[in-house]
Structures are given as C-alpha cells and as structure tokens.
Amino acid sequence: MKIIDLYRERFVVSFEIFPPKTPQGEDGLRQALEDLSGYQPQYISVTYGAGGSTQEKTLELALRLRDALGILPLVHFTCVGAGRAEIRRYLDEVKKNGIENILALRGDPPKGETRFTPPPDGFAYASELVSFIRSISGFSIGVAGYPEKHLEAPSMEIDLENLKRKVDAGADFIITQLFYNNEDYYRFMDRLTKMGITMPVIPGIMPVTSLSQIDRVTSMCGARVPEELIKRLNACTGVDAICEAGIEYSIKQCVELKSWGVPGLHFYTLNRAQAVKRIMDATGL
C-alpha cells in the first residue's frame, strides 16, 4: 500500500519511531509499540541515526512493524554518507523486501561537523535524492517541510523554493517539522497554495513533556514555543504537572488542526506512548 493513496481516502494518523541503541531502549520501544498499535495507525515512520548509522536497523524495524504488527512502514532515507551506487543498493534491498514508502531527506551533518558535505558521487540536496528515487519505479515518496523555515535557510522564500524543487522532483506528500503555533502552519499552507503545491501536507506534532525539552527543540530544529505555553509550563509545580500542561496544549492544537481540515497528523513519539495515548484518547483520533 502506498501512503499517498491513504491520504486520498481518509484522515490519516501516523507515528514516528527510531531504532533503539540499548536493551533498555528496545524494551521501551516494544512497550510503546504495544500501546500505540492499539490505535491502528495508518503507518509508522522509522528514522535512522546521523551518518546513516542505524540504516540496517531501520529496515529491520520497518519489516518488524509490517510482519509482526501489520503496520505499514515509512522508511527514512538521507543523502548522508553514501554515493549513488550505495544508495541504489540500499533502495533495491528495500524494494526487494516489499517496502514501497520512503521519506527522502537531506539529513543532518555527522556529529562534530557543522556543515553538510555531500559524499563522493552523492547528493547535496534532498531534491536530488527524490529525483533519484523517482527514477526507480514503485516508491511513494515523502519529503520534509518547515512551517517556520529550515534552520540553515537564509530566508523563508528560499526555503519554500527548496521545497518546490523537492515537489517538482517527484515527491508525493509533505510531513512538516514539529511546530507549536498553528498559525505558522496556516501561513505555510497559504504560501504553498499560491505556489501551486496542492499535495497533502501533514502537520508534525510533538507534545512538550518537560522544560528541558523546550531547549532541545528550539536549538535542534528552530521551532518556536509560544509564550502562552511557556508561561503555563513555568507556572506548574512538579514534573507531572508540566507534562500534563504540555499534553493539554497539544490536545487543543490537534483538535484545532483537524477542524481546520488537515489531511492527517504525524506524531513524533520519541519511542514513548504516554503523551500520544492521552492525545489520541482525548481527541477521538
């Protein structure tokens, strides 16, 4: 089943997970998947580490989702650390295993590097990767969009031009970076519509469950946390109250987005189920 076909048929709920690095992480993910699979997500995306460090584990986990849990997998793939021949070999392996859905990303520089340097005979931009994947028949391709601009983009205009290149190269749908102000998504959609981009654009949601998470989110992806939410979190006493306030904010955000008419919601779970379960139960998703 191709993911783009799902968006043509229904409102789609999806989750993102990553391959764990430790036995404890594996236990945590197993429990999270047990909890989340009960909500019958239409698909789950699987990331991999910087520099492609968990690429094989990503495929292994994707196959486990499909074969053991009956959940459609979306496999992440980046430009990092591989030339065209190696990329082709991996995509052939993915295709041989019957996986039809790829999220094509440029990827972040390896740890310790501040600038992205394409590998020899590799790709410098996600649009090039999309075009390469599209030349191999049989895949549905998703790409990333940034309602508040990619951190490295000089301006929103240039970032939108980059997204248009990915769309023109053959993308089928867009999953956004996480955001906390729905107005940013609405403005983003308005600009995409004016550019002639009409494919599904799925909001990415990550509930705030701790104050330390705010610093990580803003530094890693540039998402702005609204003053309203920061004040509410600062007024909380205790970690449980902070988590509760963050979840309640995300519930309100998701209800508003669904009523606005988004094609689906994609939850960044961090391999945990508690917050997403609360949102799913409260919104009836």
N, C-alpha and C positions, 0 to 999 in steps of 0.2 A: 504494500500500500504506500502510495506517495503522499507525503504530508500536504502538498499543495491541494490535493483532492479533498482532504479532510476539511480545509478551510472553505472549500466551495460548498460543503454540505451542512456545516454546523458550527456552533460556538465551540472552540477547542481549548481545553485545559491541558497544560503540559508542565513538566518539571525539568530542572537541570540537576545533574549529579556529577561527581568526579570520582575516578578510581582512587580508593584509599591507599595510603602508604604503609600502614601498620596493621597488625592483627586487631588492635582495638578499633581502628578506623573501619576495618572490614566488618566487625561486629556491629558498629554503629550504623553503617550503611545498610546492612542486612535488616536491622530492625526498622530503619526508616523506610526501606522499600516495602517491607511487610505492611507498614502502616499506610503508606501513600498509594500502594497498588489497589487498596480497597476503594479508592475514589475513582478508579477506572480512567486514568489519564489517557488521552488520545496518543501521546508519545512522551518519551523521556529523552532528553539530550545528554550526551556523555562527553565531558571535556577531556583534555589531556594536559600534562604539565608543560612548563616552559621548555622550549627547545625540542618539543616532541618526546619528552622523557617518559611518558606513560602511553605512547601510541598503541603498542600492542595490548596493553591492559585495557585501553579504551575499547578496542574492538572486542576483546574478550568479555568485557562487561556489557557491551551492547548486545552481543549474542546471548548472554545470560538473561538479559531483560526480555528478549524476544522468545527464547526457547523455554525458559523456566517459568516466566511470569506472564507471557503472552502480551507483552507491551511493545509497541513499535519503537525502535530506537532511532535517534538522530545523532550521527557521529560527527563530532567536531574534527576539522582538519585545518591546519595553518600552513603558511609559507615557510615557517621557521625550520632551518636545519636540514633541508632536503632539496636536491636538484630534481629536474623533470623526470629523469629515469626512475629515481627512488619514489617520487610521488606517484608515478604511473604504476609501479609495482604494488604500492600500498592500495591504491584505488582498485586495481584488479583483484587484490585479495578481498577487499570489502565487497566488491561486486560478486565475486565467486561465492561468498557466504550469504548472498541474497539480500544484502542491505542496500536500500535504494535512496536513502536520505542523508545528505551531507550538509553541515553548516560550515561554509567556507570563510575563513578569517585570515587576515594577515598574520596575526599573532604578536605577542609582546617580545621584545628583545630578551635573550637569555639572561639569567641572573648575573648581575655585575656589569652589564652593558646598558648604556643609556640611549643608544641609537640602534635602530633596526638596520642590519646589514644583510642583504639577501645572500644566500649561499651561491656558490658557483653553479651556473646553469639553473638557478632557482628563480623565484618570483619576488619582486619587490612590493607588489600591491595585491590586495585581495581580488581586485577586478581581473588581474591576470590569472589568478588561481581559478576563479569562476569560469573564465573562458576556457581554460584547460580542461576542467571537469566537464563542462558542457560539450566539449568535443568527444567525450566518451559517453555514448548513449546509455540511458537507463537511470540517470540520477535526477532526483528533485533537490534543488539547491537553495539553501537559506543563507542569508548574509546578515551582518550586524548593522544597526542604525543607531544614531546617537542624538536623541532629542535635545541634549544640552551641548553638543559638539564633542568630537573626539579630543582628548587632551592634547594631541600633537598637531591638530589642525589649526592653522593661523586664524581662521575665521569660520563662522557658520556657513557662509556662502561656499567656501572651498570644500568644507566637509560634505555639503549637500552635492556638490559636483562629483566628489569621490563616490558617494553613494549611487548617484545616477550612472556612473561608469560600471559599477557592480551590477546594477539592474540591466543595463544595456548589454552586458557581457553574458547574461543568461540566468540571473537569479530569479527564483520563483516567489519567495516571500522574505520578509524582513523581521527579525527579532530585535527589539531595542535593548540598549543598555538600560540598567535599572534607573529609575527616577522616582522622585517623591512628590513632585508638583505636577498634577495632571495638566495644568495649563501649558507646561512645556511640551507635553505630548500633543496637545491640540494644535499648538502653533506649528509644531513639526509636521503634523499631518496636513495642515493648510498649505505649507510650503511645498510638500511633496505633491499634493494635488495640482498645484499651479505648475509644477514641473512635468506633469503628465504621468506621474507614478501612481498607479492605481492598484497594485498588488497588495495582499494582506500585510499589515504592519502590526506586529503583535507586541503589546507592552510587556516589558520585563519588570517583574516585581520582586523585591527583597525586603521583607519586614525588618525593621530595626529592633533588635532584641537586647542591645546593650549600648552604653555610652561609648565604649571603645570602638564599637563597630562604625560609629559615625566618622571617626578619624580615618579608619581604614578605607571606608567607601569614598570619602571625599578626596583622599590622596591617590587612590588607585585608579579611579575612573572619572573623577571630577563631578560626580553627582552632587547637587546642592540639596541640603536638608533644610526644609522650610523653618523659619523662625518659630512658627506656631508649634511644630513638633519638638524642636529643641527646648523651648520653654516648658512644654508639657513633660518631657523626659527629665529635665533638671528639677522639676517640682516633685518628682517621685522620690519616695524613701524606700530603698531596697531594690535589689536586682529583679525580684519578681514583679514589682510594680512597674519598673522600667520596661520589662519585657511585655507586660500587659498593655501598657500605653502604646508601645510600638505596634503591636498586633492590631489594636483597635484602630490605629491610624490607617494601617494597610487595609483593614476591612472596609473602612469608609472609602478609601482610594479605589478599591476593586469594584465596589458597588457602583460608584460614580462612572468608572470607565465602562463597565458593562452596560449601564443605562445609556451611555453616550453612543454605544454601538460598535465597540471594538470587536475584531474577529475572534479574539481569544485572549487568554492570559498565560504568561510563561513565568513560572516561579523559580527563582534561584534559591535552592533549598539549603545549600552548604552541607548536604548529606544529613540534614536533620528534618524531622517531620512535625515537631510540636507546633511551631508557628503556622505552617501551611495548613495543618489539620484544623486549627482554630479558624483560619480564614475560610477554608472550604465549608466547614460546618455553619459558620455564621452567614455566609452568602448564598448557601444552597447550590454552590457550583458542582 
